[in-house]
Amino acid sequence: MKTKTWTVITNTGKQADLESGPEKKTVQKPTHISPREFTHWLAAKSRIDDASLQSLFKR
């Protein structure tokens, strides 16, 4: 199964908007990390795959 890669469109430190082709989703900041860490993990215009995105929430 191919891993989906998301492009980060915006990140406010509280939520990030992601896009993968025609699909879009909004991700809320996990409570266990700071807004600064969230912005670092999902920097605007960066790309992140599903596995990396899931690891951010599994601490």
PDBQT receptor file of N, H, CA, C and O in Angstrom, charges set to zero:
ATOM      1  N   MET A   1       0.833  -1.187   0.000  1.00  0.00    +0.000 N 
ATOM      2  CA  MET A   1       0.000   0.000   0.000  1.00  0.00    +0.000 C 
ATOM      3  C   MET A   1       0.880   1.254   0.000  1.00  0.00    +0.000 C 
ATOM      4  O   MET A   1       1.823   1.366   0.783  1.00  0.00    +0.000 OA
ATOM      5  N   LYS A   2       0.562   2.170  -0.870  1.00  0.00    +0.000 N 
ATOM      6  H   LYS A   2      -0.204   2.080  -1.506  1.00  0.00    +0.000 HD
ATOM      7  CA  LYS A   2       1.351   3.394  -0.991  1.00  0.00    +0.000 C 
ATOM      8  C   LYS A   2       0.998   4.377   0.127  1.00  0.00    +0.000 C 
ATOM      9  O   LYS A   2      -0.173   4.558   0.461  1.00  0.00    +0.000 OA
ATOM     10  N   THR A   3       2.019   5.004   0.695  1.00  0.00    +0.000 N 
ATOM     11  H   THR A   3       2.970   4.857   0.424  1.00  0.00    +0.000 HD
ATOM     12  CA  THR A   3       1.810   6.004   1.736  1.00  0.00    +0.000 C 
ATOM     13  C   THR A   3       1.444   7.328   1.094  1.00  0.00    +0.000 C 
ATOM     14  O   THR A   3       2.075   7.756   0.128  1.00  0.00    +0.000 OA
ATOM     15  N   LYS A   4       0.421   7.975   1.635  1.00  0.00    +0.000 N 
ATOM     16  H   LYS A   4      -0.092   7.627   2.420  1.00  0.00    +0.000 HD
ATOM     17  CA  LYS A   4      -0.023   9.266   1.107  1.00  0.00    +0.000 C 
ATOM     18  C   LYS A   4       0.890  10.369   1.650  1.00  0.00    +0.000 C 
ATOM     19  O   LYS A   4       1.248  10.363   2.828  1.00  0.00    +0.000 OA
ATOM     20  N   THR A   5       1.258  11.300   0.793  1.00  0.00    +0.000 N 
ATOM     21  H   THR A   5       0.967  11.305  -0.163  1.00  0.00    +0.000 HD
ATOM     22  CA  THR A   5       2.071  12.442   1.199  1.00  0.00    +0.000 C 
ATOM     23  C   THR A   5       1.208  13.691   1.169  1.00  0.00    +0.000 C 
ATOM     24  O   THR A   5       0.509  13.962   0.193  1.00  0.00    +0.000 OA
ATOM     25  N   TRP A   6       1.268  14.448   2.261  1.00  0.00    +0.000 N 
ATOM     26  H   TRP A   6       1.836  14.228   3.055  1.00  0.00    +0.000 HD
ATOM     27  CA  TRP A   6       0.485  15.675   2.408  1.00  0.00    +0.000 C 
ATOM     28  C   TRP A   6       1.397  16.883   2.277  1.00  0.00    +0.000 C 
ATOM     29  O   TRP A   6       2.531  16.862   2.755  1.00  0.00    +0.000 OA
ATOM     30  N   THR A   7       0.914  17.930   1.636  1.00  0.00    +0.000 N 
ATOM     31  H   THR A   7      -0.008  17.948   1.248  1.00  0.00    +0.000 HD
ATOM     32  CA  THR A   7       1.604  19.209   1.568  1.00  0.00    +0.000 C 
ATOM     33  C   THR A   7       0.946  20.128   2.591  1.00  0.00    +0.000 C 
ATOM     34  O   THR A   7      -0.278  20.248   2.636  1.00  0.00    +0.000 OA
ATOM     35  N   VAL A   8       1.771  20.776   3.411  1.00  0.00    +0.000 N 
ATOM     36  H   VAL A   8       2.765  20.678   3.375  1.00  0.00    +0.000 HD
ATOM     37  CA  VAL A   8       1.249  21.695   4.423  1.00  0.00    +0.000 C 
ATOM     38  C   VAL A   8       0.968  23.033   3.739  1.00  0.00    +0.000 C 
ATOM     39  O   VAL A   8       1.859  23.639   3.144  1.00  0.00    +0.000 OA
ATOM     40  N   ILE A   9      -0.283  23.481   3.834  1.00  0.00    +0.000 N 
ATOM     41  H   ILE A   9      -1.007  22.989   4.317  1.00  0.00    +0.000 HD
ATOM     42  CA  ILE A   9      -0.675  24.746   3.205  1.00  0.00    +0.000 C 
ATOM     43  C   ILE A   9      -0.480  25.885   4.208  1.00  0.00    +0.000 C 
ATOM     44  O   ILE A   9       0.178  26.878   3.897  1.00  0.00    +0.000 OA
ATOM     45  N   THR A  10      -1.045  25.749   5.400  1.00  0.00    +0.000 N 
ATOM     46  H   THR A  10      -1.580  24.943   5.653  1.00  0.00    +0.000 HD
ATOM     47  CA  THR A  10      -0.873  26.746   6.459  1.00  0.00    +0.000 C 
ATOM     48  C   THR A  10      -0.760  26.034   7.795  1.00  0.00    +0.000 C 
ATOM     49  O   THR A  10      -1.239  24.912   7.960  1.00  0.00    +0.000 OA
ATOM     50  N   ASN A  11      -0.119  26.703   8.746  1.00  0.00    +0.000 N 
ATOM     51  H   ASN A  11       0.270  27.615   8.612  1.00  0.00    +0.000 HD
ATOM     52  CA  ASN A  11      -0.033  26.189  10.113  1.00  0.00    +0.000 C 
ATOM     53  C   ASN A  11      -0.055  27.391  11.047  1.00  0.00    +0.000 C 
ATOM     54  O   ASN A  11       0.834  28.241  10.997  1.00  0.00    +0.000 OA
ATOM     55  N   THR A  12      -1.080  27.460  11.905  1.00  0.00    +0.000 N 
ATOM     56  H   THR A  12      -1.802  26.769  11.945  1.00  0.00    +0.000 HD
ATOM     57  CA  THR A  12      -1.238  28.586  12.821  1.00  0.00    +0.000 C 
ATOM     58  C   THR A  12      -0.633  28.319  14.192  1.00  0.00    +0.000 C 
ATOM     59  O   THR A  12      -0.627  29.205  15.047  1.00  0.00    +0.000 OA
ATOM     60  N   GLY A  13      -0.123  27.108  14.413  1.00  0.00    +0.000 N 
ATOM     61  H   GLY A  13      -0.128  26.389  13.718  1.00  0.00    +0.000 HD
ATOM     62  CA  GLY A  13       0.369  26.732  15.729  1.00  0.00    +0.000 C 
ATOM     63  C   GLY A  13      -0.701  26.006  16.533  1.00  0.00    +0.000 C 
ATOM     64  O   GLY A  13      -0.393  25.337  17.519  1.00  0.00    +0.000 OA
ATOM     65  N   LYS A  14      -1.952  26.137  16.115  1.00  0.00    +0.000 N 
ATOM     66  H   LYS A  14      -2.202  26.681  15.314  1.00  0.00    +0.000 HD
ATOM     67  CA  LYS A  14      -3.065  25.420  16.759  1.00  0.00    +0.000 C 
ATOM     68  C   LYS A  14      -3.681  24.400  15.828  1.00  0.00    +0.000 C 
ATOM     69  O   LYS A  14      -4.211  23.379  16.268  1.00  0.00    +0.000 OA
ATOM     70  N   GLN A  15      -3.607  24.683  14.531  1.00  0.00    +0.000 N 
ATOM     71  H   GLN A  15      -3.176  25.512  14.174  1.00  0.00    +0.000 HD
ATOM     72  CA  GLN A  15      -4.092  23.734  13.535  1.00  0.00    +0.000 C 
ATOM     73  C   GLN A  15      -3.338  23.946  12.230  1.00  0.00    +0.000 C 
ATOM     74  O   GLN A  15      -2.839  25.035  11.949  1.00  0.00    +0.000 OA
ATOM     75  N   ALA A  16      -3.269  22.881  11.444  1.00  0.00    +0.000 N 
ATOM     76  H   ALA A  16      -3.675  21.996  11.672  1.00  0.00    +0.000 HD
ATOM     77  CA  ALA A  16      -2.600  22.945  10.149  1.00  0.00    +0.000 C 
ATOM     78  C   ALA A  16      -3.563  22.462   9.074  1.00  0.00    +0.000 C 
ATOM     79  O   ALA A  16      -4.339  21.531   9.293  1.00  0.00    +0.000 OA
ATOM     80  N   ASP A  17      -3.506  23.093   7.930  1.00  0.00    +0.000 N 
ATOM     81  H   ASP A  17      -2.875  23.849   7.753  1.00  0.00    +0.000 HD
ATOM     82  CA  ASP A  17      -4.301  22.682   6.779  1.00  0.00    +0.000 C 
ATOM     83  C   ASP A  17      -3.384  21.929   5.822  1.00  0.00    +0.000 C 
ATOM     84  O   ASP A  17      -2.345  22.442   5.407  1.00  0.00    +0.000 OA
ATOM     85  N   LEU A  18      -3.782  20.707   5.478  1.00  0.00    +0.000 N 
ATOM     86  H   LEU A  18      -4.627  20.291   5.816  1.00  0.00    +0.000 HD
ATOM     87  CA  LEU A  18      -2.982  19.840   4.617  1.00  0.00    +0.000 C 
ATOM     88  C   LEU A  18      -3.750  19.521   3.346  1.00  0.00    +0.000 C 
ATOM     89  O   LEU A  18      -4.980  19.555   3.316  1.00  0.00    +0.000 OA
ATOM     90  N   GLU A  19      -2.991  19.207   2.290  1.00  0.00    +0.000 N 
ATOM     91  H   GLU A  19      -1.992  19.179   2.315  1.00  0.00    +0.000 HD
ATOM     92  CA  GLU A  19      -3.593  18.908   0.994  1.00  0.00    +0.000 C 
ATOM     93  C   GLU A  19      -2.806  17.776   0.344  1.00  0.00    +0.000 C 
ATOM     94  O   GLU A  19      -1.576  17.758   0.373  1.00  0.00    +0.000 OA
ATOM     95  N   SER A  20      -3.535  16.836  -0.240  1.00  0.00    +0.000 N 
ATOM     96  H   SER A  20      -4.534  16.850  -0.264  1.00  0.00    +0.000 HD
ATOM     97  CA  SER A  20      -2.921  15.750  -1.009  1.00  0.00    +0.000 C 
ATOM     98  C   SER A  20      -3.754  15.597  -2.266  1.00  0.00    +0.000 C 
ATOM     99  O   SER A  20      -4.789  14.930  -2.256  1.00  0.00    +0.000 OA
ATOM    100  N   GLY A  21      -3.304  16.216  -3.349  1.00  0.00    +0.000 N 
ATOM    101  H   GLY A  21      -2.463  16.757  -3.356  1.00  0.00    +0.000 HD
ATOM    102  CA  GLY A  21      -4.100  16.238  -4.579  1.00  0.00    +0.000 C 
ATOM    103  C   GLY A  21      -5.401  16.969  -4.319  1.00  0.00    +0.000 C 
ATOM    104  O   GLY A  21      -5.386  18.082  -3.791  1.00  0.00    +0.000 OA
ATOM    105  N   PRO A  22      -6.535  16.366  -4.679  1.00  0.00    +0.000 N 
ATOM    106  CA  PRO A  22      -7.823  17.031  -4.449  1.00  0.00    +0.000 C 
ATOM    107  C   PRO A  22      -8.314  16.922  -3.001  1.00  0.00    +0.000 C 
ATOM    108  O   PRO A  22      -9.264  17.597  -2.607  1.00  0.00    +0.000 OA
ATOM    109  N   GLU A  23      -7.654  16.063  -2.215  1.00  0.00    +0.000 N 
ATOM    110  H   GLU A  23      -6.882  15.514  -2.535  1.00  0.00    +0.000 HD
ATOM    111  CA  GLU A  23      -8.077  15.831  -0.834  1.00  0.00    +0.000 C 
ATOM    112  C   GLU A  23      -7.456  16.873   0.099  1.00  0.00    +0.000 C 
ATOM    113  O   GLU A  23      -6.284  17.224  -0.035  1.00  0.00    +0.000 OA
ATOM    114  N   LYS A  24      -8.259  17.357   1.040  1.00  0.00    +0.000 N 
ATOM    115  H   LYS A  24      -9.211  17.072   1.149  1.00  0.00    +0.000 HD
ATOM    116  CA  LYS A  24      -7.774  18.339   2.021  1.00  0.00    +0.000 C 
ATOM    117  C   LYS A  24      -8.180  17.884   3.414  1.00  0.00    +0.000 C 
ATOM    118  O   LYS A  24      -9.202  17.217   3.574  1.00  0.00    +0.000 OA
ATOM    119  N   LYS A  25      -7.391  18.238   4.426  1.00  0.00    +0.000 N 
ATOM    120  H   LYS A  25      -6.560  18.780   4.297  1.00  0.00    +0.000 HD
ATOM    121  CA  LYS A  25      -7.791  17.975   5.801  1.00  0.00    +0.000 C 
ATOM    122  C   LYS A  25      -7.140  18.978   6.725  1.00  0.00    +0.000 C 
ATOM    123  O   LYS A  25      -6.108  19.571   6.413  1.00  0.00    +0.000 OA
ATOM    124  N   THR A  26      -7.776  19.153   7.881  1.00  0.00    +0.000 N 
ATOM    125  H   THR A  26      -8.615  18.671   8.135  1.00  0.00    +0.000 HD
ATOM    126  CA  THR A  26      -7.267  20.044   8.916  1.00  0.00    +0.000 C 
ATOM    127  C   THR A  26      -6.852  19.182  10.100  1.00  0.00    +0.000 C 
ATOM    128  O   THR A  26      -7.594  18.296  10.523  1.00  0.00    +0.000 OA
ATOM    129  N   VAL A  27      -5.668  19.446  10.630  1.00  0.00    +0.000 N 
ATOM    130  H   VAL A  27      -5.065  20.167  10.287  1.00  0.00    +0.000 HD
ATOM    131  CA  VAL A  27      -5.131  18.690  11.758  1.00  0.00    +0.000 C 
ATOM    132  C   VAL A  27      -5.012  19.625  12.953  1.00  0.00    +0.000 C 
ATOM    133  O   VAL A  27      -4.396  20.686  12.858  1.00  0.00    +0.000 OA
ATOM    134  N   GLN A  28      -5.602  19.232  14.077  1.00  0.00    +0.000 N 
ATOM    135  H   GLN A  28      -6.103  18.370  14.154  1.00  0.00    +0.000 HD
ATOM    136  CA  GLN A  28      -5.501  20.017  15.309  1.00  0.00    +0.000 C 
ATOM    137  C   GLN A  28      -4.207  19.658  16.037  1.00  0.00    +0.000 C 
ATOM    138  O   GLN A  28      -3.755  18.515  15.967  1.00  0.00    +0.000 OA
ATOM    139  N   LYS A  29      -3.620  20.610  16.723  1.00  0.00    +0.000 N 
ATOM    140  H   LYS A  29      -3.988  21.539  16.779  1.00  0.00    +0.000 HD
ATOM    141  CA  LYS A  29      -2.386  20.384  17.480  1.00  0.00    +0.000 C 
ATOM    142  C   LYS A  29      -2.644  19.396  18.614  1.00  0.00    +0.000 C 
ATOM    143  O   LYS A  29      -3.597  19.564  19.374  1.00  0.00    +0.000 OA
ATOM    144  N   PRO A  30      -1.794  18.355  18.737  1.00  0.00    +0.000 N 
ATOM    145  CA  PRO A  30      -1.926  17.451  19.878  1.00  0.00    +0.000 C 
ATOM    146  C   PRO A  30      -1.644  18.203  21.185  1.00  0.00    +0.000 C 
ATOM    147  O   PRO A  30      -0.833  19.128  21.206  1.00  0.00    +0.000 OA
ATOM    148  N   THR A  31      -2.301  17.813  22.252  1.00  0.00    +0.000 N 
ATOM    149  H   THR A  31      -2.961  17.061  22.235  1.00  0.00    +0.000 HD
ATOM    150  CA  THR A  31      -2.157  18.536  23.521  1.00  0.00    +0.000 C 
ATOM    151  C   THR A  31      -0.783  18.361  24.160  1.00  0.00    +0.000 C 
ATOM    152  O   THR A  31      -0.386  19.192  24.977  1.00  0.00    +0.000 OA
ATOM    153  N   HIS A  32      -0.049  17.309  23.816  1.00  0.00    +0.000 N 
ATOM    154  H   HIS A  32      -0.372  16.634  23.153  1.00  0.00    +0.000 HD
ATOM    155  CA  HIS A  32       1.230  17.030  24.458  1.00  0.00    +0.000 C 
ATOM    156  C   HIS A  32       2.420  17.789  23.861  1.00  0.00    +0.000 C 
ATOM    157  O   HIS A  32       3.541  17.647  24.350  1.00  0.00    +0.000 OA
ATOM    158  N   ILE A  33       2.199  18.586  22.824  1.00  0.00    +0.000 N 
ATOM    159  H   ILE A  33       1.289  18.701  22.427  1.00  0.00    +0.000 HD
ATOM    160  CA  ILE A  33       3.301  19.378  22.271  1.00  0.00    +0.000 C 
ATOM    161  C   ILE A  33       2.922  20.851  22.250  1.00  0.00    +0.000 C 
ATOM    162  O   ILE A  33       1.745  21.206  22.297  1.00  0.00    +0.000 OA
ATOM    163  N   SER A  34       3.934  21.697  22.179  1.00  0.00    +0.000 N 
ATOM    164  H   SER A  34       4.891  21.408  22.140  1.00  0.00    +0.000 HD
ATOM    165  CA  SER A  34       3.705  23.142  22.164  1.00  0.00    +0.000 C 
ATOM    166  C   SER A  34       3.371  23.603  20.742  1.00  0.00    +0.000 C 
ATOM    167  O   SER A  34       3.664  22.908  19.770  1.00  0.00    +0.000 OA
ATOM    168  N   PRO A  35       2.753  24.791  20.636  1.00  0.00    +0.000 N 
ATOM    169  CA  PRO A  35       2.486  25.341  19.295  1.00  0.00    +0.000 C 
ATOM    170  C   PRO A  35       3.766  25.495  18.476  1.00  0.00    +0.000 C 
ATOM    171  O   PRO A  35       3.760  25.312  17.259  1.00  0.00    +0.000 OA
ATOM    172  N   ARG A  36       4.857  25.831  19.152  1.00  0.00    +0.000 N 
ATOM    173  H   ARG A  36       4.862  25.980  20.140  1.00  0.00    +0.000 HD
ATOM    174  CA  ARG A  36       6.135  26.006  18.444  1.00  0.00    +0.000 C 
ATOM    175  C   ARG A  36       6.611  24.677  17.842  1.00  0.00    +0.000 C 
ATOM    176  O   ARG A  36       7.071  24.635  16.701  1.00  0.00    +0.000 OA
ATOM    177  N   GLU A  37       6.495  23.592  18.624  1.00  0.00    +0.000 N 
ATOM    178  H   GLU A  37       6.121  23.626  19.551  1.00  0.00    +0.000 HD
ATOM    179  CA  GLU A  37       6.874  22.273  18.111  1.00  0.00    +0.000 C 
ATOM    180  C   GLU A  37       5.973  21.862  16.948  1.00  0.00    +0.000 C 
ATOM    181  O   GLU A  37       6.444  21.294  15.963  1.00  0.00    +0.000 OA
ATOM    182  N   PHE A  38       4.682  22.150  17.063  1.00  0.00    +0.000 N 
ATOM    183  H   PHE A  38       4.299  22.611  17.863  1.00  0.00    +0.000 HD
ATOM    184  CA  PHE A  38       3.730  21.812  16.014  1.00  0.00    +0.000 C 
ATOM    185  C   PHE A  38       4.077  22.550  14.724  1.00  0.00    +0.000 C 
ATOM    186  O   PHE A  38       4.034  21.966  13.641  1.00  0.00    +0.000 OA
ATOM    187  N   THR A  39       4.417  23.816  14.839  1.00  0.00    +0.000 N 
ATOM    188  H   THR A  39       4.453  24.290  15.719  1.00  0.00    +0.000 HD
ATOM    189  CA  THR A  39       4.803  24.612  13.671  1.00  0.00    +0.000 C 
ATOM    190  C   THR A  39       6.095  24.077  13.065  1.00  0.00    +0.000 C 
ATOM    191  O   THR A  39       6.258  24.069  11.845  1.00  0.00    +0.000 OA
ATOM    192  N   HIS A  40       7.021  23.627  13.929  1.00  0.00    +0.000 N 
ATOM    193  H   HIS A  40       6.888  23.634  14.920  1.00  0.00    +0.000 HD
ATOM    194  CA  HIS A  40       8.280  23.060  13.444  1.00  0.00    +0.000 C 
ATOM    195  C   HIS A  40       8.025  21.747  12.700  1.00  0.00    +0.000 C 
ATOM    196  O   HIS A  40       8.583  21.524  11.625  1.00  0.00    +0.000 OA
ATOM    197  N   TRP A  41       7.180  20.877  13.270  1.00  0.00    +0.000 N 
ATOM    198  H   TRP A  41       6.726  21.058  14.143  1.00  0.00    +0.000 HD
ATOM    199  CA  TRP A  41       6.868  19.590  12.657  1.00  0.00    +0.000 C 
ATOM    200  C   TRP A  41       6.188  19.765  11.309  1.00  0.00    +0.000 C 
ATOM    201  O   TRP A  41       6.485  19.047  10.354  1.00  0.00    +0.000 OA
ATOM    202  N   LEU A  42       5.267  20.731  11.236  1.00  0.00    +0.000 N 
ATOM    203  H   LEU A  42       5.025  21.315  12.012  1.00  0.00    +0.000 HD
ATOM    204  CA  LEU A  42       4.472  20.928  10.020  1.00  0.00    +0.000 C 
ATOM    205  C   LEU A  42       4.697  22.330   9.466  1.00  0.00    +0.000 C 
ATOM    206  O   LEU A  42       3.774  23.142   9.403  1.00  0.00    +0.000 OA
ATOM    207  N   ALA A  43       5.916  22.596   9.073  1.00  0.00    +0.000 N 
ATOM    208  H   ALA A  43       6.665  21.937   9.124  1.00  0.00    +0.000 HD
ATOM    209  CA  ALA A  43       6.250  23.907   8.533  1.00  0.00    +0.000 C 
ATOM    210  C   ALA A  43       5.490  24.142   7.226  1.00  0.00    +0.000 C 
ATOM    211  O   ALA A  43       5.311  23.222   6.428  1.00  0.00    +0.000 OA
ATOM    212  N   ALA A  44       5.051  25.371   7.019  1.00  0.00    +0.000 N 
ATOM    213  H   ALA A  44       5.197  26.119   7.668  1.00  0.00    +0.000 HD
ATOM    214  CA  ALA A  44       4.309  25.706   5.795  1.00  0.00    +0.000 C 
ATOM    215  C   ALA A  44       5.118  25.322   4.566  1.00  0.00    +0.000 C 
ATOM    216  O   ALA A  44       6.327  25.547   4.499  1.00  0.00    +0.000 OA
ATOM    217  N   LYS A  45       4.428  24.741   3.602  1.00  0.00    +0.000 N 
ATOM    218  H   LYS A  45       3.447  24.559   3.657  1.00  0.00    +0.000 HD
ATOM    219  CA  LYS A  45       4.980  24.293   2.315  1.00  0.00    +0.000 C 
ATOM    220  C   LYS A  45       5.872  23.060   2.441  1.00  0.00    +0.000 C 
ATOM    221  O   LYS A  45       6.518  22.676   1.466  1.00  0.00    +0.000 OA
ATOM    222  N   SER A  46       5.925  22.425   3.623  1.00  0.00    +0.000 N 
ATOM    223  H   SER A  46       5.400  22.737   4.415  1.00  0.00    +0.000 HD
ATOM    224  CA  SER A  46       6.674  21.185   3.742  1.00  0.00    +0.000 C 
ATOM    225  C   SER A  46       5.771  20.025   3.351  1.00  0.00    +0.000 C 
ATOM    226  O   SER A  46       4.569  20.202   3.152  1.00  0.00    +0.000 OA
ATOM    227  N   ARG A  47       6.356  18.840   3.244  1.00  0.00    +0.000 N 
ATOM    228  H   ARG A  47       7.333  18.696   3.405  1.00  0.00    +0.000 HD
ATOM    229  CA  ARG A  47       5.600  17.650   2.883  1.00  0.00    +0.000 C 
ATOM    230  C   ARG A  47       5.797  16.622   3.990  1.00  0.00    +0.000 C 
ATOM    231  O   ARG A  47       6.897  16.476   4.522  1.00  0.00    +0.000 OA
ATOM    232  N   ILE A  48       4.732  15.917   4.330  1.00  0.00    +0.000 N 
ATOM    233  H   ILE A  48       3.839  16.036   3.898  1.00  0.00    +0.000 HD
ATOM    234  CA  ILE A  48       4.786  14.914   5.384  1.00  0.00    +0.000 C 
ATOM    235  C   ILE A  48       3.925  13.729   4.959  1.00  0.00    +0.000 C 
ATOM    236  O   ILE A  48       2.842  13.901   4.399  1.00  0.00    +0.000 OA
ATOM    237  N   ASP A  49       4.424  12.520   5.234  1.00  0.00    +0.000 N 
ATOM    238  H   ASP A  49       5.304  12.381   5.688  1.00  0.00    +0.000 HD
ATOM    239  CA  ASP A  49       3.630  11.341   4.865  1.00  0.00    +0.000 C 
ATOM    240  C   ASP A  49       2.743  10.927   6.036  1.00  0.00    +0.000 C 
ATOM    241  O   ASP A  49       2.924  11.394   7.161  1.00  0.00    +0.000 OA
ATOM    242  N   ASP A  50       1.787  10.050   5.759  1.00  0.00    +0.000 N 
ATOM    243  H   ASP A  50       1.640   9.671   4.845  1.00  0.00    +0.000 HD
ATOM    244  CA  ASP A  50       0.826   9.612   6.773  1.00  0.00    +0.000 C 
ATOM    245  C   ASP A  50       1.496   9.003   7.999  1.00  0.00    +0.000 C 
ATOM    246  O   ASP A  50       1.070   9.261   9.125  1.00  0.00    +0.000 OA
ATOM    247  N   ALA A  51       2.545   8.194   7.795  1.00  0.00    +0.000 N 
ATOM    248  H   ALA A  51       2.891   7.985   6.880  1.00  0.00    +0.000 HD
ATOM    249  CA  ALA A  51       3.217   7.536   8.922  1.00  0.00    +0.000 C 
ATOM    250  C   ALA A  51       3.852   8.569   9.850  1.00  0.00    +0.000 C 
ATOM    251  O   ALA A  51       3.758   8.441  11.071  1.00  0.00    +0.000 OA
ATOM    252  N   SER A  52       4.490   9.581   9.291  1.00  0.00    +0.000 N 
ATOM    253  H   SER A  52       4.566   9.685   8.299  1.00  0.00    +0.000 HD
ATOM    254  CA  SER A  52       5.108  10.634  10.114  1.00  0.00    +0.000 C 
ATOM    255  C   SER A  52       4.047  11.447  10.833  1.00  0.00    +0.000 C 
ATOM    256  O   SER A  52       4.234  11.831  11.987  1.00  0.00    +0.000 OA
ATOM    257  N   LEU A  53       2.945  11.709  10.167  1.00  0.00    +0.000 N 
ATOM    258  H   LEU A  53       2.793  11.396   9.229  1.00  0.00    +0.000 HD
ATOM    259  CA  LEU A  53       1.852  12.463  10.763  1.00  0.00    +0.000 C 
ATOM    260  C   LEU A  53       1.266  11.694  11.944  1.00  0.00    +0.000 C 
ATOM    261  O   LEU A  53       0.990  12.285  12.988  1.00  0.00    +0.000 OA
ATOM    262  N   GLN A  54       1.074  10.399  11.793  1.00  0.00    +0.000 N 
ATOM    263  H   GLN A  54       1.298   9.919  10.945  1.00  0.00    +0.000 HD
ATOM    264  CA  GLN A  54       0.549   9.572  12.875  1.00  0.00    +0.000 C 
ATOM    265  C   GLN A  54       1.508   9.519  14.053  1.00  0.00    +0.000 C 
ATOM    266  O   GLN A  54       1.064   9.517  15.201  1.00  0.00    +0.000 OA
ATOM    267  N   SER A  55       2.813   9.476  13.798  1.00  0.00    +0.000 N 
ATOM    268  H   SER A  55       3.173   9.478  12.865  1.00  0.00    +0.000 HD
ATOM    269  CA  SER A  55       3.795   9.411  14.880  1.00  0.00    +0.000 C 
ATOM    270  C   SER A  55       3.769  10.674  15.747  1.00  0.00    +0.000 C 
ATOM    271  O   SER A  55       4.099  10.625  16.932  1.00  0.00    +0.000 OA
ATOM    272  N   LEU A  56       3.385  11.782  15.162  1.00  0.00    +0.000 N 
ATOM    273  H   LEU A  56       3.117  11.822  14.200  1.00  0.00    +0.000 HD
ATOM    274  CA  LEU A  56       3.270  13.038  15.901  1.00  0.00    +0.000 C 
ATOM    275  C   LEU A  56       2.205  12.944  16.999  1.00  0.00    +0.000 C 
ATOM    276  O   LEU A  56       2.321  13.586  18.042  1.00  0.00    +0.000 OA
ATOM    277  N   PHE A  57       1.177  12.145  16.756  1.00  0.00    +0.000 N 
ATOM    278  H   PHE A  57       1.082  11.623  15.908  1.00  0.00    +0.000 HD
ATOM    279  CA  PHE A  57       0.073  12.025  17.699  1.00  0.00    +0.000 C 
ATOM    280  C   PHE A  57       0.220  10.863  18.676  1.00  0.00    +0.000 C 
ATOM    281  O   PHE A  57      -0.553  10.773  19.630  1.00  0.00    +0.000 OA
ATOM    282  N   LYS A  58       1.183   9.974  18.470  1.00  0.00    +0.000 N 
ATOM    283  H   LYS A  58       1.811  10.047  17.695  1.00  0.00    +0.000 HD
ATOM    284  CA  LYS A  58       1.306   8.752  19.276  1.00  0.00    +0.000 C 
ATOM    285  C   LYS A  58       2.359   8.839  20.366  1.00  0.00    +0.000 C 
ATOM    286  O   LYS A  58       3.070   7.859  20.588  1.00  0.00    +0.000 OA
ATOM    287  N   ARG A  59       2.491   9.937  21.042  1.00  0.00    +0.000 N 
ATOM    288  H   ARG A  59       1.913  10.733  20.862  1.00  0.00    +0.000 HD
ATOM    289  CA  ARG A  59       3.508  10.029  22.100  1.00  0.00    +0.000 C 
ATOM    290  C   ARG A  59       2.935   9.658  23.424  1.00  0.00    +0.000 C 
ATOM    291  O   ARG A  59       3.643   9.677  24.431  1.00  0.00    +0.000 OA
TER     292      ARG A  59
